[in-house]
Amino acid sequence: MPYHGDSFSEESYDGDDDHEEDVSAVCSACERVFERGDNWRANNHNMEQHRQTHFMACPWDCGEDIFDRQANKFAMRAALQRHIAEVHGNTSATCPTCQAVFDKGPNRRANENSLKEHMQVHEPRSVCCPLCGEQRFRSPINAVQHVESGSCPSCPGREAARRGIYSFIARNQVTQQMLATQPQLHHSSSRRGGGEVPEQPYQCTSCARTFASLSAMLQHQASKHRHAVAYLGRLAIG
């Protein structure tokens, strides 16, 4: 029997006790229905998260979004590359020595970084190891890595190499500025060094960041500070 108080009346009561509110959300890109959530807000949130997979934004911040109904990432990447080439110009980088083309990156800077790494294969092996004198390295960084690995015949073993490099840097007036702290070296210290080596003994002369190994610090300087190339050359000679 219908209730005749303030809540129900015969006119307002439709008699459908099984009626439920539709709380589903539909993706406007592919018409996929999201209805497993407890309410519309949850379903709509899941739908919005899904909907983003249909788009890929241009890294040049031009406002262009690449769309694919199937949310195919490979198709969107290909379309994005075409958009960048057509709208933003050629972003590839070409090796002047072997003509290898680098165009996989999302922008020209990324491709130029790939080219820069590639160019190392064309460098002559003209750098000598500062300890054993062997001339077979393309850069001072490679020579230092050779010593740090413990494979240098003049300073075999990783721990001995660590002490030897630290002593080498500490005794050279040109390279002492690469140390985070000035060591107290004894006159009896050998070529391989003596005493304990700090955990972070090396410091970038440009930004004061400290490093556990000399090669890591040199790589940082080469990639972050352009002036480091000339300085490394003086280190190799010294």
Secondary structure, 3 states (H helix, E strand, C coil): CCCCCCCCCCCCCCCCCCCCCCCCEECCCCCCEECCCCCHHHHHHHHHHHHHHHEEECCCCCCCEEECCCCCHHHHHHHHHHHHHHHCCCCCEECCCCCCEECCCCCHHHHHHHHHHHHHHHCCCCEECCCCCCEEECCHHHHHHHHHCCCCCCCCCHHHHHHHHHHHHHHCCCCHHHECCCCCCCCCCCCCCCCCCCCCCEECCCCCCEECCHHHHHHHHHHHCCCHHHHHHHHHHC
